[in-house]
Amino acid sequence: MIRKIFYSLLTLVIGGFFITSTAFAEVSVYTPHTGLSVTPGEDIEYSVDIINSGSSIENVGFAVRGLPEGWEYQISSNGTNIEQLSIRPNAEQSIRLVVTVPLQVEKGRYEFDLVAEGSSTSTLDLLVNVTEEGTFKTNFTIDQPNMEGHADSTFEYSTTLKNQTAEQQHYSLSSQAPNGWTTQFKVDGNGVTSVTLEPNEEKTVDIVVTPANNAKADTYKIPVKAQSGGTSSEIELEAVITGKYGLTISTPNGLLSDDITAGGDTVIDLVVENTGSVDLTDINVKSSTPPKWEVEFDRDTIPTLKAGEKANVKATLKAPEDAIAGDYAATFSADTGEASSEANFRISVKTSTAWGFVGVAIILVVVGGLYYIFKKYGRR
């Protein structure tokens, strides 16, 4: 009798255990990538499977525990933010966990947990390795800050402006260029004086620098700043002026005309001036005249002409014997590899005096002949 009672009780206990086990629902969470490396300001995205291995529907709530201060998270399913998810028996659903790492964060390893809680609790341990130190700052950089050219050149620099803060920043752009210089900022080809950047956004800012007309050969530093209300950054541009080339040819008084007689010559005084800021070498002096005209220079090459200096050249211009009276054009030029100049002259040709005497003589002979004929035959 006692044995019968014992077996009955044992049957009830075991049966009750199986009934309880069958009705017990077990929730577990799974993601393949539990340890990730990131940089400050990045978003980490996890795709997590929520598994209900029990025989009843489970309403599962979610939480993230141990998340460092300043870090943020968001849980969603099928594009909708959620706090709880209902899962059928022996089924699974996926959720999306997005964790935002702040920009201002120390380098190192950080651990936190995703907790899924229904009739049972399941915890997913997650590890994030922040690979570099994060800061709340503006990053203004340039790969090539140094450029070289003449004073009449335009210098174009390409820079990168990055907002490494957690807030939108409106940056004003400014420069401290030397007197007479101009600076223009461009974004996407458009001239700007300021630029707005979202958190962790960067843009290319082109800087166009135009030197002053009288800029001398030297190295010039140009500080450029991007500044918002709470942060700023500055870079320094460098422009190396190798000098400005300039050359003119004219006369001492600026008069570009002269007179000449047919078959005769005239001496034209020319002045070649280096109007630039760089010394010039091997300056060639040339001429262009009407056919049969001749030009001789006392020197047709100037070996060196320093900046701001002048050189005198004499040109002897000769007109041909048969030149007809009138105005002619002659051009004198000075040329070197870096600069050139020309002066256009008006040359007035007059008939030779000898031809005038010949004309007078012919007239006298004609008059004398007529007088002789009239005297001899006039009385008949």
Backbone hydrogen bonds in HBPLUS format (Angstrom, degrees):
<---DONOR---> <-ACCEPTOR-->    atom                        ^
c    i                          cat <-CA-CA->   ^        H-A-AA   ^      H-
h    n   atom  resd res      DA  || num        DHA   H-A  angle D-A-AA Bond
n    s   type  num  typ     dist DA aas  dist angle  dist       angle   num
A0005-ILE N   A0001-MET O   3.09 MM   4  6.39 157.5  2.14 146.6 152.2     1
A0006-PHE N   A0002-ILE O   2.99 MM   4  6.24 154.7  2.05 147.8 155.0     2
A0007-TYR N   A0003-ARG O   3.05 MM   4  6.33 160.8  2.09 153.4 156.9     3
A0008-SER N   A0004-LYS O   3.07 MM   4  6.27 151.8  2.15 144.2 152.1     4
A0009-LEU N   A0005-ILE O   3.01 MM   4  6.28 160.6  2.05 151.1 155.8     5
A0010-LEU N   A0006-PHE O   2.97 MM   4  6.18 157.0  2.02 147.8 154.7     6
A0011-THR N   A0007-TYR O   2.94 MM   4  6.10 154.5  2.01 143.6 150.0     7
A0012-LEU N   A0008-SER O   3.06 MM   4  6.35 155.0  2.13 146.5 152.9     8
A0013-VAL N   A0009-LEU O   2.98 MM   4  6.27 158.9  2.03 151.1 156.5     9
A0014-ILE N   A0010-LEU O   2.97 MM   4  6.16 172.3  1.98 154.7 156.6    10
A0015-GLY N   A0011-THR O   2.90 MM   4  5.90 161.3  1.93 145.3 151.6    11
A0016-GLY N   A0012-LEU O   2.85 MM   4  5.93 155.5  1.91 141.9 149.2    12
A0017-PHE N   A0013-VAL O   2.93 MM   4  6.15 145.2  2.05 142.5 152.4    13
A0018-PHE N   A0014-ILE O   3.04 MM   4  6.39 160.6  2.08 155.5 158.6    14
A0019-ILE N   A0015-GLY O   2.99 MM   4  6.21 158.8  2.04 148.9 155.2    15
A0020-THR N   A0016-GLY O   2.95 MM   4  6.11 159.6  1.99 145.3 150.6    16
A0021-SER N   A0017-PHE O   2.81 MM   4  6.06 157.6  1.86 149.0 155.9    17
A0022-THR N   A0018-PHE O   2.85 MM   4  5.95 157.9  1.89 148.2 153.8    18
A0023-ALA N   A0019-ILE O   3.07 MM   4  6.24 151.0  2.15 143.1 150.7    19
A0024-PHE N   A0020-THR O   2.99 MM   4  6.06 126.6  2.29 140.7 154.3    20
A0024-PHE N   A0021-SER O   3.31 MM   3  5.14 138.7  2.49  91.9 103.0    21
A0053-SER N   A0026-GLU O   2.89 MM  27  5.37 158.9  1.94 170.6 166.2    22
A0028-SER N   A0051-ILE O   2.92 MM  23  5.18 154.5  1.98 144.7 153.0    23
A0051-ILE N   A0028-SER O   2.82 MM  23  5.18 174.4  1.82 161.7 162.9    24
A0030-TYR N   A0049-ASP O   2.94 MM  19  5.13 142.3  2.08 142.7 151.8    25
A0049-ASP N   A0030-TYR O   2.78 MM  19  5.13 167.7  1.79 160.1 159.0    26
A0127-LEU N   A0034-THR O   2.77 MM  93  6.09 162.3  1.81 167.2 169.7    27
A0036-LEU N   A0127-LEU O   3.02 MM  91  6.49 153.6  2.09 151.9 154.5    28
A0129-ASN N   A0036-LEU O   2.76 MM  93  6.11 163.7  1.78 157.8 163.0    29
A0038-VAL N   A0129-ASN O   2.92 MM  91  6.20 157.5  1.97 148.3 153.2    30
A0131-THR N   A0038-VAL O   2.94 MM  93  6.12 166.7  1.95 174.9 176.9    31
A0042-GLU N   A0039-THR O   3.25 MM   3  5.95 152.0  2.33 146.0 146.1    32
A0041-GLY N   A0101-VAL O   3.09 MM  60  5.18 127.4  2.38 113.2 127.8    33
A0101-VAL N   A0042-GLU O   2.91 MM  59  5.54 169.5  1.92 176.4 174.7    34
A0044-ILE N   A0099-VAL O   2.70 MM  55  5.03 171.9  1.71 153.9 156.6    35
A0099-VAL N   A0044-ILE O   2.79 MM  55  5.03 158.8  1.84 148.2 154.4    36
A0046-TYR N   A0097-LEU O   2.74 MM  51  5.03 164.0  1.77 154.1 159.5    37
A0097-LEU N   A0046-TYR O   2.92 MM  51  5.03 161.0  1.96 146.6 151.8    38
A0048-VAL N   A0095-ILE O   2.95 MM  47  5.32 162.9  1.98 152.4 156.4    39
A0095-ILE N   A0048-VAL O   2.83 MM  47  5.32 157.7  1.87 153.5 161.0    40
A0050-ILE N   A0093-GLN O   2.64 MM  43  5.27 174.8  1.64 171.0 173.0    41
A0093-GLN N   A0050-ILE O   2.94 MM  43  5.27 150.5  2.02 143.6 151.3    42
A0052-ASN N   A0091-ALA O   2.81 MM  39  5.45 175.4  1.81 175.9 177.5    43
A0091-ALA N   A0052-ASN O   3.09 MM  39  5.45 127.1  2.38 139.4 149.2    44
A0090-ASN N   A0054-GLY O   3.03 MM  36  5.69 129.4  2.29 146.6 161.0    45
A0058-GLU N   A0087-ILE O   2.95 MM  29  5.27 165.1  1.97 153.2 156.9    46
A0087-ILE N   A0058-GLU O   2.77 MM  29  5.27 161.3  1.81 151.9 158.0    47
A0060-VAL N   A0085-LEU O   2.68 MM  25  5.12 168.3  1.69 159.5 155.2    48
A0085-LEU N   A0060-VAL O   2.72 MM  25  5.12 154.2  1.79 143.7 152.3    49
A0061-GLY N   A0117-GLU O   2.93 MM  56  5.20 172.3  1.94 140.0 138.6    50
A0117-GLU N   A0061-GLY O   2.86 MM  56  5.20 166.2  1.88 150.3 155.1    51
A0062-PHE N   A0083-GLU O   3.22 MM  21  5.93 148.6  2.32 153.9 153.2    52
A0063-ALA N   A0115-VAL O   3.00 MM  52  5.18 141.5  2.15 144.3 151.6    53
A0115-VAL N   A0063-ALA O   2.77 MM  52  5.18 178.8  1.77 164.6 164.9    54
A0065-ARG N   A0113-ASP O   2.87 MM  48  5.19 149.0  1.97 144.1 152.9    55
A0113-ASP N   A0065-ARG O   2.82 MM  48  5.19 169.0  1.84 157.0 160.5    56
A0071-TRP N   A0068-PRO O   3.17 MM   3  5.71 162.4  2.20 131.7 135.1    57
A0072-GLU N   A0100-THR O   3.34 MM  28  5.16 162.6  2.37 136.9 142.0    58
A0100-THR N   A0072-GLU O   2.75 MM  28  5.16 162.0  1.78 147.0 153.4    59
A0074-GLN N   A0098-VAL O   2.88 MM  24  5.23 134.4  2.09 141.4 154.3    60
A0098-VAL N   A0074-GLN O   2.92 MM  24  5.23 166.5  1.94 154.7 159.3    61
A0082-ILE N   A0075-ILE O   2.98 MM   7  5.98 160.8  2.02 138.2 143.1    62
A0076-SER N   A0096-ARG O   2.96 MM  20  5.18 153.2  2.03 141.0 149.7    63
A0096-ARG N   A0076-SER O   2.74 MM  20  5.18 160.0  1.78 159.1 162.5    64
A0077-SER N   A0080-THR O   2.82 MM   3  5.31 152.8  1.89 143.4 147.8    65
A0080-THR N   A0077-SER O   3.09 MM   3  5.31 162.4  2.12 109.8 115.4    66
A0134-GLY N   A0105-VAL O   2.66 MM  29  4.69 161.9  1.69 171.6 165.1    67
A0108-GLY N   A0130-VAL O   3.07 MM  22  5.23 154.6  2.14 133.1 140.9    68
A0130-VAL N   A0108-GLY O   2.76 MM  22  5.23 154.7  1.82 172.6 163.7    69
A0110-TYR N   A0128-VAL O   2.74 MM  18  5.15 163.1  1.77 155.5 161.5    70
A0128-VAL N   A0110-TYR O   2.78 MM  18  5.15 163.9  1.81 157.4 162.5    71
A0112-PHE N   A0126-LEU O   3.12 MM  14  5.49 158.2  2.17 144.6 150.3    72
A0126-LEU N   A0112-PHE O   2.86 MM  14  5.49 163.9  1.89 175.5 175.1    73
A0114-LEU N   A0124-LEU O   2.94 MM  10  5.05 160.7  1.98 142.7 148.0    74
A0124-LEU N   A0114-LEU O   2.82 MM  10  5.05 159.7  1.86 148.3 155.2    75
A0116-ALA N   A0122-SER O   2.87 MM   6  5.26 172.1  1.87 163.5 166.2    76
A0122-SER N   A0116-ALA O   2.84 MM   6  5.26 163.8  1.87 156.9 162.4    77
A0118-GLY N   A0120-SER O   2.78 MM   2  5.00 177.5  1.78 154.5 153.6    78
A0137-LYS N   A0164-GLN O   3.27 MM  27  5.26 149.4  2.37 118.1 117.6    79
A0164-GLN N   A0137-LYS O   2.99 MM  27  5.26 132.0  2.23 150.2 164.5    80
A0139-ASN N   A0162-LYS O   2.91 MM  23  4.99 172.6  1.92 152.4 154.4    81
A0162-LYS N   A0139-ASN O   2.79 MM  23  4.99 155.3  1.85 144.4 152.3    82
A0141-THR N   A0160-THR O   2.92 MM  19  5.28 165.3  1.94 152.7 156.3    83
A0160-THR N   A0141-THR O   2.85 MM  19  5.28 161.9  1.88 149.1 153.6    84
A0238-GLU N   A0145-PRO O   2.83 MM  93  5.89 158.1  1.88 162.6 155.0    85
A0147-MET N   A0238-GLU O   2.99 MM  91  6.37 153.2  2.06 154.6 162.3    86
A0240-VAL N   A0147-MET O   2.83 MM  93  6.16 165.6  1.85 157.0 162.0    87
A0149-GLY N   A0240-VAL O   2.98 MM  91  6.38 158.4  2.03 169.8 169.8    88
A0242-THR N   A0149-GLY O   2.89 MM  93  5.79 161.1  1.92 138.8 145.2    89
A0153-SER N   A0150-HIS O   3.01 MM   3  5.20 158.6  2.06 113.3 115.0    90
A0151-ALA N   A0243-GLY O   3.26 MM  92  5.62 145.2  2.39 101.6 109.9    91
A0155-PHE N   A0209-VAL O   2.88 MM  54  5.02 164.0  1.91 162.9 159.1    92
A0209-VAL N   A0155-PHE O   2.71 MM  54  5.02 170.4  1.71 159.3 162.0    93
A0157-TYR N   A0207-ILE O   2.80 MM  50  5.06 167.8  1.82 151.0 154.4    94
A0207-ILE N   A0157-TYR O   2.80 MM  50  5.06 165.5  1.82 148.6 153.6    95
A0159-THR N   A0205-VAL O   2.94 MM  46  5.17 158.0  1.99 138.7 145.3    96
A0205-VAL N   A0159-THR O   2.89 MM  46  5.17 154.8  1.95 131.0 139.2    97
A0161-LEU N   A0203-LYS O   2.90 MM  42  5.46 171.1  1.91 166.9 167.3    98
A0203-LYS N   A0161-LEU O   2.89 MM  42  5.46 152.5  1.96 148.8 156.6    99
A0163-ASN N   A0201-GLU O   2.87 MM  38  5.54 168.8  1.88 166.6 166.4   100
A0200-ASN N   A0163-ASN O   2.65 MM  37  5.06 132.3  1.88 153.0 164.6   101
A0169-GLN N   A0197-LEU O   2.91 MM  28  5.44 166.0  1.93 161.3 164.4   102
A0197-LEU N   A0169-GLN O   2.87 MM  28  5.44 163.9  1.90 161.9 165.9   103
A0171-TYR N   A0195-VAL O   2.78 MM  24  5.27 156.1  1.83 162.9 156.7   104
A0195-VAL N   A0171-TYR O   2.86 MM  24  5.27 150.5  1.94 145.6 155.5   105
A0172-SER N   A0227-GLN O   2.80 MM  55  5.33 165.9  1.82 148.1 146.7   106
A0227-GLN N   A0172-SER O   3.03 MM  55  5.33 162.0  2.07 147.2 152.3   107
A0173-LEU N   A0193-THR O   2.88 MM  20  5.46 168.1  1.89 153.5 149.4   108
A0174-SER N   A0225-LYS O   3.05 MM  51  5.41 155.2  2.12 153.1 159.0   109
A0225-LYS N   A0174-SER O   2.88 MM  51  5.41 160.8  1.92 148.0 154.5   110
A0176-GLN N   A0223-PRO O   2.97 MM  47  5.50 147.2  2.07 157.3 163.0   111
A0181-TRP N   A0178-PRO O   3.05 MM   3  5.60 161.9  2.09 135.8 138.9   112
A0182-THR N   A0210-THR O   3.02 MM  28  5.24 161.0  2.05 147.6 153.8   113
A0210-THR N   A0182-THR O   2.94 MM  28  5.24 165.0  1.96 149.4 154.2   114
A0184-GLN N   A0208-VAL O   2.90 MM  24  5.10 154.4  1.96 143.8 152.1   115
A0208-VAL N   A0184-GLN O   2.82 MM  24  5.10 167.7  1.84 154.8 158.2   116
A0192-VAL N   A0185-PHE O   2.83 MM   7  5.50 159.1  1.88 139.6 144.3   117
A0186-LYS N   A0206-ASP O   2.77 MM  20  4.97 150.8  1.85 151.4 156.2   118
A0206-ASP N   A0186-LYS O   2.84 MM  20  4.97 157.4  1.89 156.5 155.9   119
A0187-VAL N   A0190-ASN O   2.90 MM   3  5.37 152.6  1.97 150.3 152.4   120
A0190-ASN N   A0187-VAL O   3.10 MM   3  5.37 167.7  2.11 114.7 117.0   121
A0201-GLU N   A0198-GLU O   2.97 MM   3  5.24 155.0  2.03 138.6 135.0   122
A0215-ALA N   A0212-ALA O   3.14 MM   3  5.17 160.6  2.18 114.0 112.8   123
A0218-ASP N   A0241-ILE O   3.01 MM  23  5.25 125.8  2.32 122.6 137.9   124
A0241-ILE N   A0218-ASP O   2.77 MM  23  5.25 154.6  1.83 174.6 170.4   125
A0220-TYR N   A0239-ALA O   2.82 MM  19  5.16 170.0  1.83 148.8 152.3   126
A0239-ALA N   A0220-TYR O   2.88 MM  19  5.16 162.6  1.91 151.3 156.7   127
A0222-ILE N   A0237-LEU O   2.81 MM  15  4.91 162.2  1.84 144.5 145.7   128
A0237-LEU N   A0222-ILE O   2.88 MM  15  4.91 173.1  1.89 138.0 135.7   129
A0224-VAL N   A0235-ILE O   2.86 MM  11  5.42 169.1  1.88 161.9 161.2   130
A0235-ILE N   A0224-VAL O   2.92 MM  11  5.42 159.1  1.96 158.7 164.8   131
A0226-ALA N   A0233-SER O   2.92 MM   7  5.51 169.3  1.94 169.5 173.2   132
A0233-SER N   A0226-ALA O   2.94 MM   7  5.51 151.0  2.03 151.9 161.3   133
A0228-SER N   A0231-THR O   2.88 MM   3  5.49 168.6  1.89 170.4 174.3   134
A0277-SER N   A0244-LYS O   2.64 MM  33  5.07 147.5  1.74 140.0 151.3   135
A0275-THR N   A0246-GLY O   3.02 MM  29  4.61 130.1  2.27 102.0 111.6   136
A0248-THR N   A0273-GLU O   2.99 MM  25  5.30 152.5  2.07 147.9 155.4   137
A0273-GLU N   A0248-THR O   2.89 MM  25  5.30 161.9  1.92 148.5 154.7   138
A0250-SER N   A0271-VAL O   3.01 MM  21  5.31 153.1  2.08 140.3 148.9   139
A0271-VAL N   A0250-SER O   2.73 MM  21  5.31 157.5  1.78 139.3 142.3   140
A0254-GLY N   A0251-THR O   3.12 MM   3  4.85 150.7  2.21  98.7 107.7   141
A0346-ARG N   A0256-LEU O   3.10 MM  90  6.53 150.1  2.19 134.9 142.0   142
A0258-ASP N   A0346-ARG O   3.03 MM  88  6.54 149.6  2.13 157.8 160.4   143
A0348-SER N   A0258-ASP O   2.92 MM  90  6.36 163.3  1.95 157.0 160.4   144
A0260-ILE N   A0348-SER O   2.85 MM  88  6.10 150.5  1.94 165.9 162.3   145
A0350-LYS N   A0260-ILE O   2.80 MM  90  6.21 148.0  1.90 146.3 156.8   146
A0264-GLY N   A0261-THR O   2.81 MM   3  5.06 158.1  1.85 131.3 134.4   147
A0262-ALA N   A0350-LYS O   3.01 MM  88  6.25 152.8  2.08 167.7 168.9   148
A0263-GLY N   A0320-PRO O   2.91 MM  57  4.67 122.5  2.25 108.8 108.1   149
A0319-ALA N   A0264-GLY O   2.93 MM  55  5.77 158.0  1.98 168.9 176.2   150
A0266-THR N   A0317-LEU O   2.80 MM  51  5.33 147.1  1.91 147.5 158.7   151
A0317-LEU N   A0266-THR O   2.79 MM  51  5.33 162.9  1.82 171.0 166.6   152
A0268-ILE N   A0315-ALA O   2.75 MM  47  5.13 172.2  1.76 155.8 157.5   153
A0315-ALA N   A0268-ILE O   2.93 MM  47  5.13 167.5  1.94 150.1 154.3   154
A0270-LEU N   A0313-VAL O   2.75 MM  43  5.04 163.8  1.77 166.4 168.8   155
A0313-VAL N   A0270-LEU O   2.92 MM  43  5.04 164.2  1.95 140.4 143.1   156
A0272-VAL N   A0311-ALA O   2.82 MM  39  5.15 173.6  1.82 162.2 162.5   157
A0311-ALA N   A0272-VAL O   2.76 MM  39  5.15 145.2  1.88 146.1 157.8   158
A0274-ASN N   A0309-GLU O   2.98 MM  35  5.69 170.1  1.99 174.2 176.1   159
A0308-GLY N   A0274-ASN O   2.85 MM  34  5.22 142.0  1.99 138.5 148.9   160
A0280-LEU N   A0305-LEU O   2.94 MM  25  5.21 175.7  1.94 146.6 146.3   161
A0305-LEU N   A0280-LEU O   2.80 MM  25  5.21 159.6  1.84 155.9 157.6   162
A0282-ASP N   A0303-PRO O   2.82 MM  21  4.55 153.0  1.89 120.4 124.2   163
A0283-ILE N   A0302-ILE O   2.94 MM  19  4.97 166.5  1.96 147.3 144.0   164
A0302-ILE N   A0283-ILE O   2.81 MM  19  4.97 157.0  1.87 143.5 151.4   165
A0284-ASN N   A0335-ASP O   2.85 MM  51  5.25 167.6  1.87 156.6 153.3   166
A0335-ASP N   A0284-ASN O   2.90 MM  51  5.25 151.7  1.98 142.6 152.0   167
A0285-VAL N   A0300-ASP O   2.88 MM  15  4.81 171.4  1.89 133.7 134.8   168
A0286-LYS N   A0333-SER O   2.90 MM  47  5.26 159.5  1.94 145.6 152.4   169
A0333-SER N   A0286-LYS O   2.97 MM  47  5.26 164.6  1.99 136.5 140.6   170
A0288-SER N   A0331-THR O   2.75 MM  43  5.01 140.8  1.90 147.4 154.7   171
A0331-THR N   A0288-SER O   2.86 MM  43  5.01 165.7  1.88 147.1 152.0   172
A0293-TRP N   A0290-PRO O   3.21 MM   3  5.80 158.8  2.26 134.5 137.6   173
A0294-GLU N   A0318-LYS O   3.06 MM  24  5.13 166.4  2.08 146.5 150.7   174
A0318-LYS N   A0294-GLU O   2.84 MM  24  5.13 165.2  1.86 153.2 155.3   175
A0296-GLU N   A0316-THR O   2.96 MM  20  5.11 151.8  2.04 136.5 145.7   176
A0316-THR N   A0296-GLU O   2.72 MM  20  5.11 171.9  1.73 157.6 158.8   177
A0298-ASP N   A0314-LYS O   2.95 MM  16  5.53 150.8  2.04 153.0 159.9   178
A0309-GLU N   A0306-LYS O   3.03 MM   3  5.50 164.5  2.05 136.1 137.3   179
A0323-ALA N   A0320-PRO O   3.21 MM   3  5.39 160.4  2.25 112.5 112.9   180
A0326-GLY N   A0349-VAL O   3.14 MM  23  5.22 146.6  2.26 125.6 133.4   181
A0349-VAL N   A0326-GLY O   2.70 MM  23  5.22 172.0  1.71 162.2 161.6   182
A0328-TYR N   A0347-ILE O   2.65 MM  19  4.96 153.3  1.71 143.3 153.0   183
A0347-ILE N   A0328-TYR O   2.69 MM  19  4.96 170.0  1.70 150.9 153.7   184
A0330-ALA N   A0345-PHE O   3.06 MM  15  5.10 159.9  2.10 134.2 139.5   185
A0345-PHE N   A0330-ALA O   2.65 MM  15  5.10 171.7  1.66 171.6 171.0   186
A0332-PHE N   A0343-ALA O   2.93 MM  11  5.30 164.3  1.96 154.0 156.8   187
A0343-ALA N   A0332-PHE O   2.71 MM  11  5.30 157.3  1.76 157.9 166.1   188
A0334-ALA N   A0341-SER O   2.84 MM   7  5.40 160.6  1.88 154.2 159.5   189
A0341-SER N   A0334-ALA O   2.89 MM   7  5.40 148.1  1.99 157.6 164.0   190
A0336-THR N   A0339-ALA O   2.88 MM   3  5.47 157.1  1.94 172.8 178.6   191
A0356-GLY N   A0353-THR O   2.90 MM   3  4.92 125.1  2.21  94.8 110.6   192
A0357-PHE N   A0353-THR O   3.02 MM   4  6.50 150.0  2.12 151.8 159.3   193
A0358-VAL N   A0354-ALA O   2.95 MM   4  6.28 158.3  2.00 150.3 156.8   194
A0359-GLY N   A0355-TRP O   3.01 MM   4  6.15 153.9  2.08 138.5 145.2   195
A0360-VAL N   A0356-GLY O   2.92 MM   4  6.25 156.6  1.98 147.7 154.1   196
A0361-ALA N   A0357-PHE O   2.84 MM   4  6.09 160.2  1.88 152.4 157.9   197
A0362-ILE N   A0358-VAL O   2.94 MM   4  6.18 158.4  1.99 150.1 155.6   198
A0363-ILE N   A0359-GLY O   2.98 MM   4  6.25 157.6  2.03 146.7 152.9   199
A0364-LEU N   A0360-VAL O   2.93 MM   4  6.23 158.6  1.97 151.1 156.8   200
A0365-VAL N   A0361-ALA O   2.87 MM   4  6.13 158.1  1.92 151.1 157.3   201
A0366-VAL N   A0362-ILE O   2.94 MM   4  6.17 160.5  1.98 150.0 155.1   202
A0367-VAL N   A0363-ILE O   2.89 MM   4  6.13 162.9  1.92 152.9 157.6   203
A0368-GLY N   A0364-LEU O   2.77 MM   4  5.93 160.5  1.80 149.4 155.4   204
A0369-GLY N   A0365-VAL O   2.86 MM   4  6.03 153.8  1.93 146.7 153.9   205
A0370-LEU N   A0366-VAL O   3.01 MM   4  6.25 160.4  2.05 149.0 153.8   206
A0371-TYR N   A0367-VAL O   2.98 MM   4  6.22 150.6  2.07 144.9 153.3   207
A0372-TYR N   A0368-GLY O   2.97 MM   4  6.20 157.1  2.02 147.3 153.0   208
A0373-ILE N   A0369-GLY O   3.00 MM   4  6.25 165.5  2.02 153.1 156.5   209
A0374-PHE N   A0370-LEU O   2.96 MM   4  6.06 161.3  1.99 145.6 151.1   210
A0375-LYS N   A0371-TYR O   2.90 MM   4  6.03 155.1  1.96 146.7 153.6   211
A0376-LYS N   A0372-TYR O   2.95 MM   4  6.09 158.3  2.00 150.8 156.4   212
A0377-TYR N   A0373-ILE O   2.97 MM   4  5.92 167.1  1.98 150.8 154.8   213
A0378-GLY N   A0374-PHE O   2.75 MM   4  4.77 124.2  2.06 124.6 135.1   214
